[in-house]
Every structure is written in structure tokens, then in C-alpha cells.
Amino acid sequence: MIPKQPTYRDRLQPWHLIRHLPNCQRLTVARFARRPDAESYLNALRHLMPAVPHTIVFVNALSVLEENSVPIPMQLSIES
């Protein structure tokens, strides 16, 4: 992954809803500006797909990236 400067969209929507995939991979399902919106969407997904694990992640896009750094999302615990 090539590091890049955070875009305006990245700064507007820091809450990401992640679907866990095999082999430690992940897929960003949706992005939100507010955490309550992400939690509501997560609840809807849990009703539609109860067997698929999802997590809400806050991605700090405001930090300035160095040339050789890779952004690491801060994972927050969500009660199941």
C-alpha cells in the first residue's frame, strides 16, 4: 500500500465499517461522519448477515503521514 496524503473525504468520514475476510484481510463496507450512524448501520447488517463479522473502526486521517509510513486504524471495541 502506498501512503498518501489524507483527502478531504477522508477527513469528513473517519468512521469506517469493516468486514473481516479470510487471511487477515478486511473490506471497508461503508464510511460515516458520525459514530451513531455507523452503529445503526452495523445493527442493520447484523440483522441481515448475522454470521459475517463486522467492526467499526476510527481512522485518524488528520495526522500527517511521513513518506514511508502506513496509516494504522485504531480499532474500537463494539459489544456483540
Contacts in CASP RR format, 6 or more apart in sequence:
PFRMAT RR
TARGET T0000
AUTHOR 0000-0000-0000
METHOD contacts of the structure
MODEL  1
MIPKQPTYRDRLQPWHLIRHLPNCQRLTVARFARRPDAESYLNALRHLMP
AVPHTIVFVNALSVLEENSVPIPMQLSIES
1 70 0 8 1.000
3 65 0 8 1.000
3 66 0 8 1.000
3 67 0 8 1.000
3 68 0 8 1.000
3 69 0 8 1.000
3 70 0 8 1.000
3 71 0 8 1.000
4 65 0 8 1.000
5 64 0 8 1.000
5 65 0 8 1.000
6 61 0 8 1.000
6 62 0 8 1.000
6 65 0 8 1.000
7 61 0 8 1.000
10 59 0 8 1.000
10 61 0 8 1.000
11 61 0 8 1.000
11 62 0 8 1.000
12 33 0 8 1.000
13 31 0 8 1.000
13 32 0 8 1.000
13 33 0 8 1.000
14 33 0 8 1.000
14 58 0 8 1.000
14 59 0 8 1.000
14 60 0 8 1.000
14 61 0 8 1.000
15 31 0 8 1.000
15 32 0 8 1.000
15 33 0 8 1.000
15 34 0 8 1.000
15 35 0 8 1.000
15 37 0 8 1.000
15 38 0 8 1.000
15 56 0 8 1.000
15 57 0 8 1.000
15 58 0 8 1.000
15 59 0 8 1.000
16 28 0 8 1.000
16 30 0 8 1.000
16 31 0 8 1.000
16 32 0 8 1.000
16 38 0 8 1.000
16 56 0 8 1.000
16 57 0 8 1.000
16 58 0 8 1.000
16 59 0 8 1.000
16 73 0 8 1.000
17 28 0 8 1.000
17 29 0 8 1.000
17 30 0 8 1.000
17 31 0 8 1.000
17 32 0 8 1.000
17 38 0 8 1.000
17 41 0 8 1.000
17 42 0 8 1.000
17 45 0 8 1.000
17 54 0 8 1.000
17 55 0 8 1.000
17 56 0 8 1.000
17 57 0 8 1.000
18 26 0 8 1.000
18 27 0 8 1.000
18 28 0 8 1.000
18 29 0 8 1.000
18 54 0 8 1.000
18 55 0 8 1.000
18 56 0 8 1.000
18 57 0 8 1.000
19 26 0 8 1.000
19 27 0 8 1.000
19 29 0 8 1.000
19 52 0 8 1.000
19 53 0 8 1.000
19 54 0 8 1.000
20 26 0 8 1.000
20 53 0 8 1.000
20 54 0 8 1.000
20 55 0 8 1.000
21 27 0 8 1.000
29 45 0 8 1.000
29 54 0 8 1.000
30 38 0 8 1.000
30 41 0 8 1.000
32 38 0 8 1.000
32 41 0 8 1.000
35 56 0 8 1.000
35 58 0 8 1.000
38 56 0 8 1.000
39 56 0 8 1.000
39 78 0 8 1.000
42 54 0 8 1.000
42 56 0 8 1.000
42 78 0 8 1.000
45 52 0 8 1.000
45 54 0 8 1.000
46 54 0 8 1.000
55 75 0 8 1.000
55 78 0 8 1.000
56 76 0 8 1.000
56 78 0 8 1.000
57 73 0 8 1.000
57 74 0 8 1.000
57 75 0 8 1.000
57 76 0 8 1.000
58 73 0 8 1.000
58 74 0 8 1.000
58 76 0 8 1.000
59 71 0 8 1.000
59 73 0 8 1.000
59 74 0 8 1.000
60 71 0 8 1.000
60 73 0 8 1.000
60 74 0 8 1.000
61 71 0 8 1.000
63 71 0 8 1.000
65 71 0 8 1.000
END
